[in-house]
C-alpha cells in the first residue's frame, strides 16, 4: 500500500490544474497564487488505556489521530501525514513536516501559497483566513469521511493497522478521482453551493510559533495579499 500511495498521492507541480469543476474555477481566479489547501483533520482511533490521554484532543471524549493533508482544487490530495496523536497541535505537525528531509513536502515558489486554517500563522507560502472563515479543504474532508465511514468510527485494529487504513482511504479517494470513477459524493462536491461537513472534533486553533523560514517581511507580504483578495471579493459583490 505504501508503494501504491507514492504513485497516487503525488506532490503538487505548482502548475494551474485545468481539471477543476467549473464553479471552483472562480476560486482559482480569486486566489490566483493558491496551489492548494492545507489543514488537519481528526480521525477516530482506538488506543490502549495508557495512551488515551495522548489521543484525546481536548482531554475528553473519543480518541483521534491528527492527520495533516494538502489538496488541490480538484480535490486530489497531494500530501499526507497520518498517525499523530490527537493532542498534537496542527502547527507542530506542519513544522515537523517542513523539517523532515525525507518528507515530500513541497514549499510553494515565492509567488504561490497554500490556503490554510486559522490554526496556522499567516506566513510566506501559507495564507491563513480571518477567524471563523472555513478552509475549502474542510469540505473535502467531509467528502472523504462520507466515502469511508470507518474514518469516523475506526475498528480496533493495532495502531499501525489503523494508520494504514487511514492512509488507504486517502489513496482510494485519489484513485477514484484520478480515474474518473462515478461517486455520489464527488458528484455532490462538484455541485455549486453545496457544503459537506467535516464532522471534525473541536480543536484548539490558537496560533503557535511555526516554520522558521518566515520573516516579518514574509508575514507582512501575506497579510497584504490577503487584504487585496478581500478587496477584490468586495468589489465583485458590489
C-alpha positions in Angstrom: 0.0 0.0 0.0 2.9 2.4 0.8 4.3 2.0 -2.7 0.8 2.5 -4.2 0.4 5.6 -2.1 3.5 7.1 -3.6 2.1 6.7 -7.0 -1.4 8.0 -6.2 -0.6 10.9 -3.7 1.7 13.0 -5.9 3.1 16.3 -4.7 1.8 19.4 -6.5 3.6 20.6 -9.6 2.6 24.2 -8.8 1.0 24.5 -12.3 -2.6 25.5 -12.9 -4.8 22.4 -13.0 -7.4 22.6 -15.7 -9.4 19.7 -14.3 -11.3 21.8 -11.9 -15.1 21.9 -11.6 -16.5 25.0 -13.3 -17.8 26.6 -10.1 -14.4 26.2 -8.4 -12.5 27.9 -11.2 -13.8 31.2 -9.7 -11.8 30.3 -6.6 -8.7 29.8 -8.8 -9.4 33.3 -10.3 -9.8 35.0 -6.9 -6.9 33.1 -5.3 -4.6 33.3 -8.3 -1.5 32.2 -6.4 -3.1 29.4 -4.5 -1.7 26.0 -5.3 -3.8 24.0 -2.8 -5.3 24.0 0.6 -3.7 22.7 3.8 -5.3 21.6 7.0 -5.5 18.9 9.7 -8.4 16.7 10.5 -9.2 14.3 13.4 -9.7 10.6 12.5 -11.2 8.3 15.1 -8.7 5.8 16.6 -8.9 3.1 19.2 -5.9 3.0 21.6 -4.9 1.2 24.7 -6.0 2.8 28.0 -2.4 4.0 28.8 -2.3 6.1 25.6 -5.8 7.6 25.7 -4.6 10.9 27.1 -2.3 11.4 24.1 -5.1 10.9 21.6 -7.9 12.9 23.3 -7.5 16.2 21.5 -9.3 18.2 24.3 -8.5 15.7 27.1 -12.0 14.2 27.0 -14.3 12.1 24.7 -13.2 9.8 21.9 -9.6 9.4 20.8 -8.4 10.6 17.5 -5.3 10.7 15.4 -4.4 14.0 13.9 -3.9 13.9 10.1 -2.5 16.7 8.0 -3.2 16.9 4.3 -2.9 19.2 1.3 -5.4 19.0 -1.6 -5.7 20.8 -4.9 -8.9 22.4 -6.2 -9.8 19.2 -8.0 -10.0 17.6 -4.5 -7.0 15.4 -5.2 -4.7 15.1 -2.1 -1.1 15.9 -2.8 0.5 15.4 0.6 -0.4 13.4 3.7 0.9 12.9 7.2 -1.0 10.3 9.3 -0.7 8.9 12.8 -0.1 12.0 15.0 -1.6 11.9 18.5 -4.8 13.9 18.9 -3.2 16.3 21.3 -0.6 17.4 18.7 -1.2 20.9 17.5 -1.7 21.5 13.8 1.3 23.9 13.6 3.6 21.4 15.2 2.8 18.8 12.6 3.5 21.3 9.9 6.8 22.3 11.5 7.9 18.6 11.7 6.9 18.0 8.1 8.9 21.1 6.9 11.9 20.0 8.9 11.8 16.4 7.7 14.2 15.9 4.8 12.5 12.6 3.9 9.0 14.1 3.7 7.9 15.1 0.2 6.6 18.4 1.4 6.8 21.0 -1.4 7.3 24.6 -0.4 5.5 26.9 -2.9 7.5 29.3 -5.0 7.7 32.9 -3.8 4.5 33.9 -5.7 2.4 30.9 -4.7 0.8 29.8 -1.4 -1.3 27.2 0.3 -4.7 28.2 1.8 -4.5 27.2 5.5 -6.7 27.0 8.5 -6.6 29.8 11.1 -4.5 27.5 13.4 -1.5 28.4 11.2 0.3 31.7 11.2 -0.1 33.9 8.1 3.4 33.3 6.6 5.0 33.4 3.2 3.7 30.5 1.3 0.8 29.9 3.8 -2.3 32.2 3.7 -4.4 31.8 6.8 -8.0 33.1 6.7 -9.6 35.5 9.1 -11.1 34.0 12.2 -14.3 32.0 11.8 -13.7 31.6 8.0 -13.6 28.0 6.8 -10.9 26.4 4.7 -12.1 24.8 1.4 -10.2 21.6 2.4 -12.7 21.0 5.2 -15.3 20.4 2.6 -13.0 17.8 1.0 -12.5 16.1 4.4 -16.3 15.9 4.6 -16.4 14.1 1.3 -13.7 11.7 2.4 -15.4 10.8 5.7 -18.7 10.3 3.9 -17.0 8.0 1.4 -15.3 6.0 4.2 -17.4 5.9 7.4 -14.6 3.9 9.1 -12.7 7.1 9.5 -15.5 8.3 11.9 -15.6 5.0 13.8 -12.4 3.0 13.5 -12.2 -0.7 14.0 -9.9 -1.7 17.0 -7.0 -2.9 15.0 -3.4 -2.3 16.1 -2.3 1.3 15.9 -0.1 0.6 12.8 -3.1 -1.0 11.0 -5.4 1.8 11.9 -2.9 4.3 10.4 -2.6 2.1 7.3 -6.4 2.0 7.0 -6.5 5.8 7.2 -3.8 6.1 4.5 -5.6 3.6 2.3 -8.8 5.7 2.4 -6.9 8.8 1.2 -5.3 6.7 -1.5 -8.5 5.2 -2.7 -10.1 8.6 -2.7 -7.4 9.9 -5.0 -7.5 6.8 -7.2 -11.3 7.1 -7.8 -10.9 10.8 -8.6 -8.0 10.4 -10.9 -9.7 7.6 -12.8 -12.9 9.4 -13.1 -14.9 6.7 -11.4 -18.6 7.5 -10.6 -19.1 8.5 -7.0 -22.1 10.1 -5.4 -20.0 12.1 -3.0 -17.8 13.5 -5.8 -21.0 14.5 -7.6 -22.2 16.3 -4.6 -19.0 18.1 -4.2 -19.0 19.2 -7.8 -22.4 20.8 -7.5 -22.1 24.6 -6.8 -23.1 26.0 -3.4 -23.2 22.6 -1.7 -21.3 22.2 1.6 -20.1 18.9 3.0 -19.4 18.9 6.7 -16.1 17.9 8.1 -17.5 16.2 11.2 -14.3 17.1 12.9 -13.9 17.2 16.7 -13.3 20.5 18.4 -9.7 21.5 18.4 -7.7 24.4 19.8 -6.8 26.7 17.0 -4.6 29.2 18.8 -1.6 30.0 16.7 1.8 28.6 17.7 5.2 29.7 16.6 5.8 27.7 13.4 8.1 27.5 10.3 11.3 29.3 11.0 11.9 30.1 7.3 9.5 33.0 7.6 10.4 36.6 8.4 8.5 39.7 9.4 8.6 40.8 5.8 7.1 37.5 4.7 4.2 37.8 7.2 3.5 41.4 6.1 3.5 40.2 2.4 0.9 37.5 3.0 -1.2 39.8 5.2 -1.2 42.5 2.5 -2.0 39.9 -0.2 -4.9 38.7 1.9 -6.2 42.2 2.2 -6.0 42.7 -1.6 -8.1 39.5 -2.2 -10.7 40.6 0.3 -10.9 44.0 -1.6 -11.4 42.1 -4.9 -14.1 40.0 -3.4 -16.0 43.0 -2.0 -15.8 44.8 -5.4 -17.3 41.8 -7.1 -20.2 41.7 -4.6 -20.9 45.4 -5.2 
